[in-house]
Amino acid sequence: MCGGKAINKSIKTKMGIIHIENNLTLERIQDLIFDSDFTSHTLYRSIFTRKATLERIVGRGGSITLALLDHKTIVGFAALDYPDTKERWSGIGDNIVMELKAVEILRGLRNNGIARHLLSHLLSDPALEEKIIYLTAYSWTWDLDYSGLSIQSYRDILINLYAGFGFIEFTTNEPNICLKPENVFLVRIGKNVLQKHQENFKWLRFGLSF
């Protein structure tokens, strides 16, 4: 889903100038280099470890915003995608529901405000006011080792970050969320989403038909 005006933002870091780009085409992504540090570390595995994952998301109608070093190396990404048809969240139909599938910054570039810029660009499309966007934050995917934070502190940072973009914590009986009390289910409901879709989503959160 690409729409709205393309935006480019530059951020100064110790590694150089980072450029934030949104509304990327598949061809543009294919021309880029995926930084090799997006990989499996001792106690943490990157959300995406291959550029092909980003390409697939764009190829099937999702949206990507990237943080680029020297306009060519991907050092951060944020991705919106439609849920798989086998997932409960696709039950409303009409492509009403999207998942904020990933937001990740290269370890050496964190704490530069890049995540906020990625989210700001990714969510700038006016068409998203017609969408319900959810994200599932599982504690076993958090980079606690590198950050040095406790689970609760990391959780609080995530909630505060996403709250700035209209995400609110919702309850759900989705099994993976319920596995750990610190897991979080956050939802952003666009201002133009019909009330009937909001009601249907409420039922979906608990695996009920409507």
N, C-alpha and C positions, 0 to 999 in steps of 0.2 A: 504494500500500500504506500505509494509515493504521492505526496500532494503538498500544496503550499509552496512557499518561496524557499529556494535553497539559501542556506545561511552558512557563513564561514566566520569562525571566531579564532583568534590567535591567543595563545597563552605562553608566557615566558616560564621556562623551567631550567633547572641545572643541566638537563640533557639537551636543551635547545628549544626552539619554538615549536609548540604543539598546535596544530590546526584542527579545529572541529569542523567536520563536514557532514551535512545531512542530505536526504533525498538522493542517495547514491544509486546509480544504475548498476546493473550486473556487470556491464563492461568496465566501469570504473573500478569496481572491487577486484575484478580479475587482474587488473594492472598493478595492484598493490602487493606489498610484501607483508606477510603475517609474522610478527616478531616471535622468535623462537622461544622466548621465555614464557609464552603461554603454553604451559606444559604440565607435567606431573612433578610436583615437588615432594619433599619428604612427608609432610603432613597435609598437603593441599594439592588439589588438581584444578587447573583452570577450567572455567565453565565451558569454553570452547577451546579446543587445541588445534583446530584446522580452519583455514580460510574457507574451505569448501562448505562449512556449516553456514557461514554468513551468506555465501552465494546461494545456497539452497533456500534460505529464508526469503531473500529478495526475489528469487525465481518463482516462488509460490505466492507472491503478493504481500509479503511482510515488509517491514521497514527497518533500515539500519542507519545509525549515526556512528561515525568513527572519529577517533583521535589519531591524528597522523603526525609522525615526525618527518620533517623534510618533504611533506606532501606525498610520501611514498610508503612509509612503514607504519603498519597498524600497531598502535601502542595502547589502544583503549577502544571499547565498543559498547553500544547499547542496542538492543534488538527487540522489536515488536513482531509477534507472529500470531497466526491464527491457531487455535488449539486443534489437535488431531481429532478427526471425526469419531474416534473411539473414546475420547475423553468426555466426561460429563459436561464440561464447559462449552462444548459445541452444540449442546442441546437446544439452545434458543434458535439457532439457524440465522440465515440472512447476514452472516458475518458481523453480528452485533458485538460479539465478545472477542477480545484479543488478549494475549498473554505478554507481559513484559518479561521476556525470556531470559535476558542477561544484561547485566551492567558490570563491566570489569575493566580495571586499569592495570597496566603493567606495574609490578611491585615497586620498582624504583621511581615511579612517577605519581604514586599516591600522595594524598594530602596537598594537592595543588588545585583543588576545586574542579578537577576535570570531570568527575562523575556528575556534578550538578550541571555543567555545561552540556554534557552528553544528553542528559535527561531533558534539559530545557529545549534543546534542538529537536530531539526525538518527538517530544510531545507538543511541538509548535504547530502541527498540522491542524487546521480548523475542523477537518473531517473527523477528528478524534472526539469531538464533542457529541458525536452520534454513537460512540462506542462505550462499552464497559471494558475496562482494562484491569486485569488482575495480575498479581505476582505471588509466587509461593517461595518464601524464604526459609530454607531448611538449614538448621544449625550445623549439620555435618558437611555443608558445602562452604562454610565460612573460613577465611584464612586467619584463624586465631593465632597460629604459630608466628606468622610474620608481623601481625599487628601488635601482638603482645597484650591484647585486650581479653577480658573475661567474656563469657558467652552473653551475660546480661548487658555489659557495656556495648558489645558489638550489636546486639539486638536493638538497643536504644538508639544507636547511631543510625542504623538502617531505617527505623521507624521515623526518626526526625528528618532524615534526608527525603524520604518519599512523601512525608506529610506536606512538605513544601510544594509538592506538585499535585496535591489534592487526593492523595491516597489515604484511605482510612482502614483501620484494622477491622476485619469482619470475622465472625465465627463460622466454622464449617466442620463437617464430619469427614472431610476428605482424609483418607487413611494415612497418607504420608505426613500431612500437617499434624495429625493427632498423635503421631509416634513420639514426639518430644514436646514438652510444654513450652519450650522457648521458640518453637517454630512459629512463623507468622504468615497469615494470609491477609494481603492488602489489596484494596480495590479502589479504583478511580472511576466514578460514574460521570460520563460526559453530561453537560448541562442540557443537551437536547435529546437525551435518551428517553424514549417513551416510558410512561409509568408501567405499562404492561410488561415491557422487557425487564424493568427493575424488579417487578414482582416475580417474574419467571426465574430471574437469576437468584432471587432469595430462595426459591424452592430447590434450584439446582445445587446451592451450597450444601444442602442436606440430602442430596441424592434422590429427591422426590420428583415425580413427574407432575406436569401441570396440564 
